[in-house]
């Protein structure tokens, strides 16, 4: 984690405030801060006590102490308004970020695929620059057809 992207008081004030506000629990699955848990078959954490920890470890499960994350709901690290921050376990944080990361990957591929138009030309719209490449990547990588309006929405998210 690159703390240079965060305000100087992130670890000392902001993060502790959000964790306390959220009662030190993941706001999606209710896993508490510092819980002993292992990953279940669907990727979610399964909380264990000392007895269940021994049982899980005997089955080959890796039991660890879970530290909650403070997630930016809109994915903008400089937006530190409390309404934009939420306590999430690593699994729920990853699920929350998955769609954003997928779109970012598509935009990155579009910029490489059409590198001649990566620098925006003032006479072209943003969609004309990235839209066709985005539609093609989604069709090839995910076997999905998307509308021009959907591609435009993706472009607008990232430009």
C-alpha positions as CSV (number, residue, x, y, z in Angstrom):
1,X,0.0,0.0,0.0
2,X,1.4,3.3,-1.0
3,X,0.6,5.7,1.8
4,X,2.1,8.6,-0.2
5,X,-1.3,8.7,-2.0
6,X,-3.1,9.3,1.3
7,X,-3.3,12.4,3.6
8,X,-0.6,12.5,6.3
9,X,-3.2,11.8,9.0
10,X,-4.7,8.7,7.3
11,X,-3.2,6.2,9.7
12,X,-3.3,8.4,12.9
13,X,-6.8,9.9,12.6
14,X,-8.9,9.1,9.5
15,X,-8.6,5.3,9.5
16,X,-9.1,4.9,13.3
17,X,-12.2,7.2,13.1
18,X,-13.8,5.2,10.4
19,X,-13.1,1.8,12.1
20,X,-14.6,3.1,15.3
21,X,-17.6,4.6,13.5
22,X,-18.2,1.1,11.9
23,X,-17.8,-0.6,15.3
24,X,-14.6,-2.4,14.1
25,X,-16.7,-4.7,11.8
26,X,-16.8,-5.3,8.1
27,X,-19.8,-3.4,6.9
28,X,-20.7,-6.2,4.3
29,X,-20.1,-9.5,6.1
30,X,-19.7,-8.3,9.8
31,X,-16.3,-9.9,10.3
32,X,-14.7,-8.1,13.3
33,X,-11.3,-6.5,13.3
34,X,-8.5,-8.9,14.4
35,X,-10.7,-12.0,14.0
36,X,-9.1,-15.4,13.5
37,X,-10.3,-16.7,10.2
38,X,-9.6,-18.8,7.2
39,X,-10.8,-18.6,3.6
40,X,-13.8,-20.8,2.8
41,X,-14.5,-22.5,-0.5
42,X,-16.2,-19.4,-1.9
43,X,-13.4,-17.1,-0.8
44,X,-15.2,-15.6,2.1
45,X,-13.5,-15.6,5.5
46,X,-14.8,-18.1,8.1
47,X,-14.2,-16.9,11.7
48,X,-12.9,-19.4,14.1
49,X,-12.2,-19.6,17.9
50,X,-9.3,-21.4,19.4
51,X,-10.9,-24.9,19.1
52,X,-12.0,-24.3,15.5
53,X,-8.6,-22.9,14.7
54,X,-6.9,-26.1,15.6
55,X,-9.5,-28.1,13.6
56,X,-9.1,-25.9,10.5
57,X,-5.3,-26.1,10.7
58,X,-5.4,-29.9,11.0
59,X,-7.4,-29.8,7.7
60,X,-4.6,-27.7,6.1
61,X,-6.4,-24.4,6.3
62,X,-4.3,-21.3,6.8
63,X,-5.8,-19.4,9.8
64,X,-4.8,-15.7,10.1
65,X,-5.7,-12.6,11.9
66,X,-7.9,-10.4,9.7
67,X,-7.2,-6.7,9.6
68,X,-10.0,-4.5,8.3
69,X,-9.4,-2.1,5.4
70,X,-11.0,1.3,5.0
71,X,-12.3,1.4,1.4
72,X,-13.0,4.4,-0.7
73,X,-16.5,3.8,-2.1
74,X,-15.9,6.0,-5.2
75,X,-12.3,4.7,-5.6
76,X,-10.8,8.3,-5.3
77,X,-8.1,8.2,-2.6
78,X,-8.2,12.0,-2.2
79,X,-11.9,11.9,-1.3
80,X,-11.7,11.3,2.5
81,X,-15.2,12.4,3.4
82,X,-16.6,9.9,6.0
83,X,-19.6,9.2,3.7
84,X,-17.1,7.9,1.1
85,X,-15.2,5.6,3.5
86,X,-16.3,2.2,4.8
87,X,-14.7,-0.6,6.9
88,X,-14.4,-3.8,4.9
89,X,-12.5,-7.1,5.3
90,X,-10.0,-7.8,2.6
91,X,-12.4,-10.2,0.8
92,X,-15.3,-7.7,0.7
93,X,-12.9,-4.9,-0.3
94,X,-11.6,-6.9,-3.2
95,X,-15.1,-7.7,-4.3
96,X,-16.0,-3.9,-4.1
97,X,-12.9,-3.0,-6.2
98,X,-13.3,-5.8,-8.8
99,X,-15.6,-3.9,-11.2
100,X,-13.5,-0.8,-11.0
101,X,-10.3,-2.7,-11.7
102,X,-11.9,-4.5,-14.6
103,X,-12.9,-1.2,-16.2
104,X,-9.4,0.2,-15.5
105,X,-7.9,-2.8,-17.2
106,X,-10.2,-2.3,-20.2
107,X,-9.3,1.3,-20.5
108,X,-5.6,0.5,-20.3
109,X,-5.9,-2.1,-23.0
110,X,-7.9,0.4,-25.1
111,X,-5.1,3.0,-24.7
112,X,-2.4,0.4,-25.8
113,X,-4.5,-1.0,-28.6
114,X,-5.2,2.4,-30.1
115,X,-1.9,4.1,-29.2
116,X,-2.1,6.4,-32.1
117,X,-5.1,8.1,-30.6
118,X,-4.1,7.8,-27.0
119,X,-3.3,11.5,-27.0
120,X,-6.7,13.2,-27.3
121,X,-7.1,15.1,-30.5
122,X,-9.1,18.3,-29.9
123,X,-11.2,17.7,-33.0
124,X,-12.3,14.2,-31.9
125,X,-14.7,13.3,-29.1
126,X,-13.5,11.1,-26.3
127,X,-15.8,8.3,-27.4
128,X,-14.3,8.3,-30.9
129,X,-10.9,7.9,-29.3
130,X,-11.5,5.1,-26.9
131,X,-15.1,3.8,-27.5
132,X,-14.5,1.4,-30.4
133,X,-11.5,-0.1,-28.8
134,X,-13.4,-0.6,-25.5
135,X,-16.3,-2.3,-27.4
136,X,-13.8,-4.6,-29.2
137,X,-11.9,-5.6,-26.0
138,X,-15.1,-6.4,-24.1
139,X,-16.3,-8.5,-27.1
140,X,-13.0,-10.3,-27.4
141,X,-12.1,-10.7,-23.7
142,X,-15.6,-11.2,-22.2
143,X,-17.6,-12.4,-25.2
144,X,-20.1,-9.6,-24.6
145,X,-21.6,-7.1,-26.9
146,X,-22.2,-3.7,-25.3
147,X,-24.0,-0.7,-26.6
148,X,-22.4,2.5,-27.7
149,X,-24.1,4.2,-24.7
150,X,-22.4,1.7,-22.3
151,X,-19.0,2.2,-23.9
152,X,-19.5,6.0,-23.7
153,X,-20.3,5.6,-19.9
154,X,-17.1,3.6,-19.4
155,X,-15.1,6.2,-21.3
156,X,-16.7,9.0,-19.2
157,X,-15.8,7.2,-15.9
158,X,-12.1,7.3,-16.7
159,X,-11.5,10.4,-18.7
